């Protein structure tokens, strides 16, 4: 019996354990419990805005309002309002941050534009842009094709396009006006027959005071633009080569430009004549006396210093009658040939009458003069020796007579 009672008790306890009910609170109860608990904000949790994070400073004793400005609108506001300072709102902070960000972006874009080539929207699709690699470039609303600096710009022109539109370059230069100091016309030569179109482009650029740069490939044109942009703020002396200050190096640099003249020849000429002006005034005979300078070098030096810069085609004056005939009526072919033959005969006669001064003739003349001088010196020496012998003989005779 006792065992049966124990079993009944165990079953009752098991049923009680199984009948435990878990109550789930409702949504309103959860809201009430969360609102009733006032959790203190953590100092380590970051606030959404700057004004929310430092709003408690205004209620403290360490806060002092900012001084009022002197503008009339703010003075009226300060007189009307009783509060010392207006609280900072979230909208003010957002507007100030947005203005600061826009100013920063504008400054960054301006610096980028200064260091970049500004390309006009007209040049979209131009294959030249693929070859501008060493310098940044960006599209912008500019009058010129390429804005290379504050006072320099470039216009791109293809000769093939110029043959189709001959007036394009004139109207583009007229649009630029005179707002740029350096106006470059970058001409891409992509035509086989170059003479006539390039002459037209050269005339147009010269008449409008533009600098013409010709490129035979797109790579060369791109390199021109990159170089002008890189050297924008650099002085002009950086392109000039370094020259030595001493006189001998400058004289060497000047005389070695003459063909077949080397540095040793310059040293001998400098030691012989002393200066460049004396070398220029020297004759062919004087130049030939210098050791190590042969016929070819003498001819080159003399021609360099004495030939005119502009060569004259016609040696003699033209007859007024023949010129009048040429201007009035065109002569037939036979008459032209006769006139040419007469001119050639006259030139040959003049050449025969006036022999040209060659290096051999100058050297022969110099040696002849030198031989004459040697003969004169020998004669003087013989005369002196004869005089001395005669005086010695007379003195000997006088001494014998005395004896």
C-alpha positions in Angstrom: 0.0 0.0 0.0 2.8 2.3 0.8 4.4 1.8 -2.5 1.1 2.7 -4.3 0.8 5.9 -2.4 4.4 6.9 -3.2 3.7 6.3 -6.9 0.6 8.5 -6.7 2.5 11.3 -5.1 5.2 11.1 -7.8 2.7 11.3 -10.5 1.0 14.3 -8.9 4.3 16.1 -8.6 5.1 15.4 -12.3 1.8 16.8 -13.4 2.4 20.0 -11.3 5.8 20.4 -12.9 4.3 20.0 -16.4 1.6 22.6 -15.8 4.0 25.6 -15.4 2.7 28.5 -17.7 5.0 31.2 -19.1 3.2 34.6 -19.5 4.3 36.8 -22.5 3.9 40.5 -21.9 1.9 42.6 -24.4 3.3 45.4 -26.6 1.9 48.2 -24.4 3.4 46.7 -21.3 6.8 46.6 -22.9 6.5 50.3 -24.0 5.5 51.3 -20.5 8.4 49.5 -18.9 10.9 51.0 -21.3 9.5 54.6 -20.9 9.5 54.3 -17.1 13.2 53.3 -17.0 15.2 56.5 -17.6 18.6 55.2 -18.7 21.4 57.7 -18.3 23.1 58.5 -21.6 26.6 57.1 -21.9 29.5 59.5 -22.4 31.2 57.1 -24.8 28.2 56.8 -27.2 28.8 59.4 -30.0 26.1 61.9 -30.7 24.6 62.4 -34.1 25.7 66.1 -34.4 28.1 68.5 -32.9 25.4 70.7 -31.4 23.8 67.7 -29.6 27.2 66.6 -28.1 28.0 70.1 -26.7 24.5 71.3 -25.8 25.1 70.9 -22.1 27.9 73.6 -22.2 25.4 76.4 -22.6 23.6 75.5 -19.3 26.9 75.5 -17.4 28.5 78.4 -15.6 31.5 78.4 -17.9 29.6 79.5 -21.0 29.7 83.2 -22.1 27.7 84.5 -25.0 29.6 85.8 -28.1 30.0 89.6 -28.5 27.4 91.4 -30.7 28.5 92.5 -34.1 28.4 96.1 -35.3 26.0 95.6 -38.3 22.7 97.4 -38.0 20.6 94.2 -38.6 22.3 92.3 -35.8 22.0 95.3 -33.5 18.3 95.4 -34.1 18.0 91.7 -33.4 20.0 92.0 -30.2 17.8 94.9 -28.9 14.6 93.0 -29.7 15.7 89.6 -28.3 16.2 89.1 -24.6 18.4 86.1 -24.8 22.1 86.6 -24.9 22.8 84.1 -27.7 20.7 82.0 -30.1 21.0 78.2 -29.6 22.7 76.3 -32.3 20.3 74.2 -34.4 21.1 71.1 -36.3 20.1 72.9 -39.6 22.8 75.6 -39.0 25.5 73.1 -38.5 24.5 71.1 -41.5 24.4 74.3 -43.7 27.8 75.4 -42.4 29.3 71.9 -43.0 27.8 71.8 -46.5 29.2 75.3 -47.4 32.6 74.2 -46.1 32.5 71.1 -48.1 31.5 73.0 -51.3 34.3 75.5 -50.7 36.8 72.7 -50.2 35.6 71.0 -53.4 35.8 74.3 -55.3 39.3 75.0 -54.1 40.5 71.5 -54.9 38.9 71.7 -58.4 40.5 75.2 -59.0 44.0 73.8 -58.0 43.4 70.8 -60.3 42.4 73.1 -63.2 45.5 75.2 -62.7 47.7 72.2 -63.1 45.8 70.7 -66.0 45.2 71.6 -69.6 41.6 72.7 -70.1 40.2 71.3 -73.3 37.3 72.7 -75.2 34.2 70.5 -75.8 34.8 71.0 -79.5 37.8 68.6 -79.2 35.7 65.6 -78.0 36.7 62.6 -80.0 40.0 64.1 -81.1 42.6 61.3 -81.1 45.2 63.8 -80.0 43.8 63.6 -76.4 45.1 60.0 -76.1 48.7 61.2 -76.5 48.5 63.8 -73.7 49.8 61.5 -70.9 52.4 63.4 -68.8 50.0 66.3 -67.9 46.4 66.2 -66.7 43.6 67.5 -68.9 39.9 68.1 -68.4 37.0 69.4 -70.5 35.9 73.0 -69.8 33.9 75.8 -71.4 36.8 77.7 -73.0 37.0 79.8 -76.2 40.3 78.2 -77.4 40.9 74.6 -78.1 43.5 74.1 -75.4 44.0 76.5 -72.4 47.6 76.0 -71.4 47.8 78.7 -68.8 46.5 82.1 -67.7 48.0 83.9 -70.7 48.7 81.0 -73.2 46.4 79.0 -75.4 46.5 76.8 -78.4 44.3 76.2 -81.5 44.5 72.8 -83.2 44.3 72.6 -86.9 44.6 69.7 -89.3 45.8 70.5 -92.8 43.2 68.1 -94.2 40.5 70.0 -92.4 42.0 73.3 -93.6 41.7 72.2 -97.2 38.0 71.6 -96.7 37.4 74.8 -94.6 40.0 77.4 -95.5 38.4 80.2 -93.4 38.2 78.1 -90.2 41.5 79.3 -88.8 40.7 83.0 -89.4 37.4 82.9 -87.6 38.9 80.9 -84.7 41.7 83.4 -84.2 39.2 86.3 -84.4 37.2 84.6 -81.5 40.3 84.7 -79.3 40.8 88.4 -79.7 43.8 89.6 -77.7 43.2 88.1 -74.3 46.2 85.8 -74.5 49.9 86.8 -74.7 50.9 83.5 -76.3 48.6 82.2 -79.0 49.8 78.9 -80.6 48.5 77.5 -83.8 49.2 73.7 -83.5 49.2 72.4 -87.1 49.0 68.7 -87.7 50.5 67.9 -91.1 48.5 64.9 -92.4 48.6 65.7 -96.1 51.2 64.7 -98.7 51.1 68.0 -100.7 52.1 70.4 -98.0 53.4 73.5 -99.8 50.2 75.5 -100.6 48.1 74.8 -97.5 51.0 75.3 -95.1 51.8 78.6 -96.8 48.3 79.8 -96.2 48.4 78.7 -92.6 51.8 80.5 -92.1 50.5 83.7 -93.6 47.4 83.7 -91.4 49.3 83.0 -88.2 51.9 85.7 -88.9 49.4 88.3 -89.8 47.5 87.7 -86.5 50.7 87.5 -84.4 50.3 83.8 -83.6 53.1 81.2 -83.1 53.0 78.3 -85.5 54.0 74.9 -84.4 54.0 72.1 -87.0 53.7 68.4 -86.0 54.0 65.5 -88.4 52.3 63.1 -85.9 49.8 63.2 -83.1 52.5 62.1 -80.6 54.5 65.2 -81.6 51.5 67.5 -81.2 50.7 66.1 -77.8 54.4 66.5 -76.7 54.2 70.2 -77.7 51.2 70.8 -75.5 52.8 69.0 -72.6 56.0 70.9 -72.9 54.3 74.3 -73.0 52.2 73.4 -69.9 55.2 72.1 -68.0 57.3 75.2 -68.7 54.4 77.6 -68.0 55.8 79.2 -64.9 59.5 78.7 -65.6 61.8 81.5 -66.9 63.1 81.7 -70.4 66.7 81.3 -69.4 66.1 77.6 -68.6 66.0 76.9 -72.4 69.3 78.8 -73.0 72.4 76.7 -73.0 75.2 77.4 -70.5 78.0 79.5 -71.9 81.5 79.7 -70.5 82.7 83.1 -69.3 86.3 83.0 -70.5 87.3 84.5 -73.8 89.0 81.4 -75.2 85.9 79.2 -74.8 83.7 81.8 -76.5 86.2 82.1 -79.3 86.2 78.3 -79.7 82.4 78.2 -79.7 82.3 80.9 -82.5 85.1 79.6 -84.8 84.3 75.9 -84.5 81.0 76.6 -86.3 83.1 77.0 -89.4 83.5 73.7 -91.2 86.9 71.9 -90.8 88.0 74.2 -88.0 88.9 72.4 -84.8 89.9 73.6 -81.3 93.7 73.4 -82.0 93.2 75.7 -85.0 91.3 78.1 -82.8 94.2 78.1 -80.3 96.7 78.8 -83.0 94.6 81.6 -84.5 94.0 83.1 -81.1 97.7 83.1 -80.2 98.7 84.5 -83.7 96.2 87.3 -84.1 95.1 87.9 -80.5 91.4 88.6 -81.0 88.4 87.7 -83.2 88.4 91.2 -84.9 92.0 90.7 -86.0 91.2 87.2 -87.3 88.3 88.7 -89.3 90.5 91.5 -90.7 93.3 89.1 -91.7 94.0 88.4 -95.3 94.3 84.9 -96.8 98.1 85.3 -96.8 98.1 86.0 -93.1 95.8 83.0 -92.4 97.9 80.7 -94.6 101.0 81.5 -92.5 99.5 79.9 -89.4 100.8 76.4 -88.8 98.3 73.6 -89.2 95.8 75.6 -91.4 95.7 74.5 -95.0 94.0 75.7 -98.1 90.5 74.4 -97.3 90.4 76.0 -93.8 91.8 79.3 -95.1 89.1 79.4 -97.8 86.4 78.6 -95.4 87.5 81.2 -92.9 88.0 83.9 -95.4 84.6 83.2 -97.1 82.8 83.1 -93.8 84.0 86.6 -92.8 83.9 88.3 -96.2 80.9 86.8 -98.1 77.7 88.8 -97.9 74.8 87.3 -96.0 72.4 87.7 -99.0 73.7 86.2 -102.2 73.2 88.3 -105.3 71.9 86.2 -108.2 72.7 88.6 -111.1 76.3 89.8 -111.2 75.7 92.8 -113.6 72.9 95.4 -113.8 69.9 94.5 -115.9 69.3 96.5 -119.1 66.1 98.7 -118.9 65.1 97.8 -122.5 65.1 94.1 -121.9 63.2 94.5 -118.7 60.6 96.7 -120.4 60.3 94.1 -123.2 59.8 91.3 -120.6 57.1 93.3 -118.8 55.3 94.4 -122.0 55.2 91.4 -124.2 56.2 87.7 -123.6 59.2 86.8 -125.7 59.2 83.6 -127.7 61.4 80.7 -126.8 64.1 81.3 -129.4 64.6 84.9 -128.2 64.8 83.8 -124.6 67.6 81.4 -125.5 69.5 84.1 -127.4 69.3 86.4 -124.4 70.5 83.7 -122.1 73.5 83.0 -124.3 74.4 86.7 -124.5 74.2 86.9 -120.7 76.5 83.9 -120.3 79.0 85.3 -122.8 79.0 88.7 -121.0 79.6 86.9 -117.6 82.4 84.8 -119.1 84.1 88.0 -120.5 83.8 89.7 -117.1 85.3 86.7 -115.4 88.2 86.7 -117.8 88.8 90.4 -117.3 88.6 90.1 -113.5 90.3 86.9 -112.4 89.0 85.4 -109.1 91.2 85.4 -106.1 91.8 81.7 -105.2 93.8 80.2 -102.4 96.6 79.1 -104.8 97.0 82.5 -106.2 97.0 84.1 -102.7 99.6 81.6 -101.6 101.7 82.1 -104.7 101.5 85.9 -104.2 102.5 85.5 -100.5 105.5 83.3 -101.4 106.5 85.7 -104.1 106.4 88.6 -101.7 108.3 86.5 -99.2 111.0 85.7 -101.8 111.3 89.4 -102.7 111.8 90.2 -99.1 114.5 87.5 -98.7 116.3 88.8 -101.8 116.2 92.4 -100.5 117.5 91.2 -97.1 120.4 89.3 -98.9 121.3 92.4 -100.9 121.4 94.5 -97.8 123.6 92.0 -96.1 126.0 91.8 -99.1 126.1 95.6 -99.3 126.9 95.8 -95.6 129.6 93.2 -95.9 131.2 94.9 -99.0 131.1 98.3 -97.1 132.8 96.8 -94.1 135.5 95.2 -96.3 136.1 98.5 -98.1 136.4 100.4 -94.9 138.8 97.8 -93.5 141.0 98.1 -96.7 141.1 101.9 -96.5 142.1 101.8 -92.8 144.9 99.3 -93.6 146.2 101.5 -96.4 146.2 104.6 -94.2 148.1 102.7 -91.5 150.8 101.5 -94.0 151.1 105.1 -95.4 151.8 106.4 -91.9 154.4 103.8 -91.4 
